[in-house]
Amino acid sequence: MHLSVMPEESLSLLAVRPDGVYLDATAGLGGHTALIAQRLTTGLVIANDRDAESLAIARRNTAEWASRIHFHHGRFGELPAALRELRLEKVDGLLADLGISRYQIMEPERGFSFLHEGPLDMRMDQTTGMTAADIVNHTAEKALADLIYQLGEERGARRLARAIVRARPLRSTLHLADVVERAVPRTGRLHPATKTFMALRMAVNDEQGELDRLLAIGPELLEPGGRMVVISFMSLDDRKVKERFKALGREGRAAILTKHPFRPSDEEIARNPASRSAKLRALAWN
């Protein structure tokens, strides 16, 4: 079952009006989209995601409110196009949940998980771009070590990169996980391949670049008084959101609504352990 992260906090900070227009920039399987749509009468929610498979599932999950939802397949940089399709320039609220969906992790053919045998893909949009296999099999050793260290914050990055290069060609997710585990044995609860897989996923999908584009474009899409809510799960992402929001606040262009980030309650974490690292920040556009 799909569980939206901090649903009450998100909707409260978005301040959804029945006649408003809202943009769910990361619709995923439609959890937050449905929560917004339920509160609308004459309003609209634009459900955007770069993963076409997830959007197809979201359509089914939100069929009850289909008349209030417009779906758009695209990256953050293409959000203005989603509005132009509807002859809109601005929205009353924008929500972005930056977490990877459980569906993507649990589907072996997507290649996100080191627990299942699958192709080294990891693309959120499977219609374009390089795969994780392209990176691990063709990137120079030093560049690969830098990637794993910078994006995965993996201290054993050099040793890992050396082992990966020696094991080429890497054929599957389990093959890569085995190479990583041999190079950097387990020392705690975290699987040795966790950080490497995260780094590769981030590189394949240019997640840092995409977040930069969201933080540059998103606030400009808001009506005066409009709200922007961002839920992040990694320190790299949260730092970017925090600094961008602070800069907009200093410039007098926005009011920060979360002096400190909201965190999930103990009850939510017990119900949905995947939410434990989430941080929510919000602003109101001036």
C-alpha positions in Angstrom: 0.0 0.0 0.0 1.3 3.5 -0.9 1.4 5.9 2.0 1.9 9.7 1.5 4.5 11.3 3.7 3.3 13.9 6.2 -0.1 14.3 4.5 -1.8 16.5 7.1 1.2 18.8 7.4 1.5 19.1 3.6 -2.1 19.9 3.0 -2.2 22.3 5.9 0.8 24.3 4.6 -0.5 24.3 1.0 -3.7 25.9 2.4 -5.8 24.2 -0.3 -8.9 26.2 -1.5 -11.8 24.4 -3.2 -11.4 26.6 -6.3 -7.6 26.8 -6.3 -5.1 25.4 -8.8 -2.3 23.2 -7.4 0.7 21.5 -8.9 1.9 18.1 -7.5 5.4 18.1 -9.1 6.1 14.6 -8.0 2.8 12.8 -8.3 4.3 9.3 -8.0 1.4 6.9 -7.4 -1.0 9.7 -6.7 -1.1 9.9 -2.9 -0.7 13.6 -2.4 -2.6 14.3 -5.7 -5.6 12.5 -4.3 -5.5 14.3 -1.0 -5.5 17.6 -2.8 -8.2 16.6 -5.3 -10.5 15.5 -2.5 -10.5 19.1 -1.2 -11.4 20.7 -4.5 -14.8 21.6 -6.0 -14.1 23.8 -9.1 -10.3 23.7 -8.6 -7.7 21.6 -10.4 -4.6 19.7 -9.4 -1.8 19.1 -12.0 -0.2 15.8 -11.4 3.3 15.7 -12.9 5.9 13.0 -12.8 8.9 11.9 -15.0 8.0 8.3 -14.5 5.3 7.3 -17.0 4.7 3.9 -15.3 4.0 5.6 -12.0 1.7 8.1 -13.6 -0.3 5.3 -15.2 -0.8 3.8 -11.7 -1.7 7.3 -10.3 -4.4 7.6 -12.9 -6.0 4.4 -11.6 -5.5 5.3 -8.0 -7.2 8.7 -8.4 -9.9 7.8 -10.9 -12.6 8.9 -8.4 -11.5 12.5 -8.8 -10.4 12.4 -12.4 -12.4 15.5 -13.4 -10.2 17.6 -11.0 -6.8 16.2 -12.1 -4.7 16.9 -15.2 -1.7 14.6 -15.7 1.6 15.7 -17.2 4.7 13.5 -17.9 7.8 15.6 -17.6 10.8 16.7 -15.5 10.9 19.7 -13.2 12.3 21.9 -16.0 9.2 21.2 -18.0 6.7 22.3 -15.3 6.0 25.6 -17.2 4.9 23.5 -20.2 2.4 21.7 -17.9 0.8 25.0 -17.1 0.8 26.2 -20.7 -1.1 23.1 -21.8 -3.9 24.5 -19.6 -3.4 28.1 -20.6 -2.2 28.9 -17.1 0.7 31.0 -15.9 0.5 30.6 -12.2 -0.7 28.1 -9.5 -1.9 28.6 -5.9 0.4 25.9 -4.5 3.2 23.6 -5.5 4.1 20.3 -3.7 7.2 18.3 -4.3 8.0 15.0 -2.5 11.6 14.2 -3.5 11.5 10.6 -2.2 11.8 7.5 -4.5 8.5 5.6 -4.6 8.1 2.1 -3.1 6.9 0.9 -6.5 10.1 1.9 -8.2 12.2 0.1 -5.6 10.1 -3.1 -5.5 9.8 -3.6 -9.3 12.9 -5.6 -10.2 12.9 -4.6 -13.9 13.5 -1.0 -12.9 16.9 -1.8 -11.4 16.7 0.4 -8.4 17.1 -2.3 -5.7 20.2 -4.4 -4.7 17.8 -6.9 -3.2 16.3 -8.2 -6.4 17.9 -9.5 -9.7 17.3 -7.0 -12.4 18.9 -4.9 -15.2 21.2 -2.0 -14.1 18.7 0.6 -15.3 17.6 3.1 -12.5 16.1 5.6 -15.0 12.9 7.2 -13.6 12.0 8.1 -17.2 12.8 4.9 -19.2 12.3 6.6 -22.5 15.6 8.6 -22.4 19.0 8.9 -21.0 21.9 6.8 -19.8 21.4 3.8 -17.5 23.3 2.7 -14.4 25.0 0.0 -16.5 26.4 2.8 -18.8 27.9 4.5 -15.8 29.5 1.5 -14.0 30.8 -0.1 -17.2 32.2 3.0 -19.0 33.1 5.7 -16.5 36.8 6.2 -15.7 37.8 4.9 -12.3 38.6 8.3 -10.7 35.4 9.8 -12.0 33.4 6.8 -10.7 35.0 7.2 -7.3 34.2 10.9 -7.2 30.6 10.2 -8.1 30.1 7.5 -5.4 31.8 9.7 -2.8 30.1 13.0 -3.6 26.5 11.7 -4.2 26.6 8.6 -1.9 28.9 10.1 0.7 30.6 6.7 0.7 34.0 6.8 2.4 35.2 3.6 0.6 34.5 5.2 -2.8 38.0 4.7 -4.2 38.2 1.0 -3.2 34.7 0.5 -4.6 35.5 2.1 -7.9 38.6 0.0 -8.3 36.6 -3.2 -7.6 33.9 -2.2 -10.0 36.3 -1.5 -12.8 38.0 -4.8 -12.3 34.7 -6.7 -12.3 33.5 -5.2 -15.7 31.3 -5.8 -17.4 28.7 -5.5 -14.6 25.7 -7.5 -15.7 22.9 -6.9 -13.1 21.9 -5.4 -9.8 22.8 -8.4 -7.8 26.2 -8.7 -9.6 27.0 -5.1 -8.7 25.7 -5.6 -5.1 28.0 -8.6 -4.7 31.0 -6.7 -6.0 30.3 -3.8 -3.6 29.8 -6.1 -0.6 33.1 -7.9 -1.3 35.0 -4.6 -1.6 33.3 -2.9 1.4 32.1 -5.6 3.9 29.1 -4.9 6.1 29.9 -3.1 9.3 26.5 -2.0 10.6 22.8 -2.3 9.8 23.1 -0.6 6.5 23.7 -2.9 3.5 27.1 -2.1 2.0 25.6 -1.4 -1.4 23.1 1.2 -0.2 25.2 4.3 -0.7 26.5 3.2 -4.1 23.1 2.4 -5.5 21.8 5.7 -4.2 24.7 7.6 -5.9 24.1 5.8 -9.2 20.4 6.5 -9.1 21.1 10.2 -8.4 23.6 10.4 -11.3 21.4 8.5 -13.8 18.5 10.9 -13.1 20.5 14.1 -12.6 18.6 14.5 -9.3 20.7 17.4 -8.0 20.4 19.3 -11.3 16.7 18.6 -11.4 16.3 19.9 -7.8 18.2 23.0 -8.8 15.8 23.6 -11.6 12.7 23.0 -9.4 14.0 25.5 -6.8 14.7 28.1 -9.6 11.4 27.6 -11.4 8.9 26.6 -8.7 8.6 29.8 -6.8 8.1 31.8 -10.0 5.1 29.7 -10.8 3.2 30.8 -7.7 0.5 33.4 -7.5 1.1 36.1 -4.8 0.3 34.3 -1.5 0.9 30.9 -3.2 2.6 28.2 -1.2 5.5 25.9 -2.0 6.0 22.7 0.0 9.0 20.5 -0.4 9.7 17.1 1.3 13.2 15.9 1.2 14.9 12.7 2.5 18.6 13.3 2.0 20.8 16.0 3.7 22.1 17.1 0.2 18.6 17.9 -0.9 17.4 19.5 2.3 20.4 21.8 2.3 19.6 23.0 -1.2 15.9 23.6 -0.2 16.9 25.4 3.0 19.4 27.7 1.3 17.1 28.6 -1.6 14.2 29.4 0.7 16.4 31.5 3.0 17.7 33.4 0.0 14.2 34.2 -1.2 13.3 35.2 2.3 16.3 37.6 2.6 15.3 39.1 -0.8 11.8 39.8 0.5 10.3 37.6 -2.3 8.9 35.0 0.1 8.0 34.3 3.7 9.3 31.1 5.2 6.5 29.2 6.9 8.8 26.6 8.6 11.4 28.1 10.8 12.6 24.6 11.4 11.7 21.7 9.1 8.7 19.6 10.0 9.4 16.0 10.8 7.1 13.0 10.8 5.5 12.0 14.1 6.5 8.8 15.9 3.1 7.4 15.0 3.7 8.1 11.3 7.2 6.5 11.4 5.8 3.4 13.1 3.1 3.2 10.4 5.5 4.1 7.5 9.2 3.6 8.4 10.2 5.0 5.0 9.2 8.4 6.3 11.7 8.5 9.1 14.3 10.7 7.4 11.8 13.1 5.8 12.0 16.9 6.3 9.3 19.3 5.1 9.9 23.0 4.4 7.4 25.5 3.1 7.2 29.1 2.0 4.6 31.6 0.9 5.3 33.7 -2.2 5.0 37.5 -1.9 
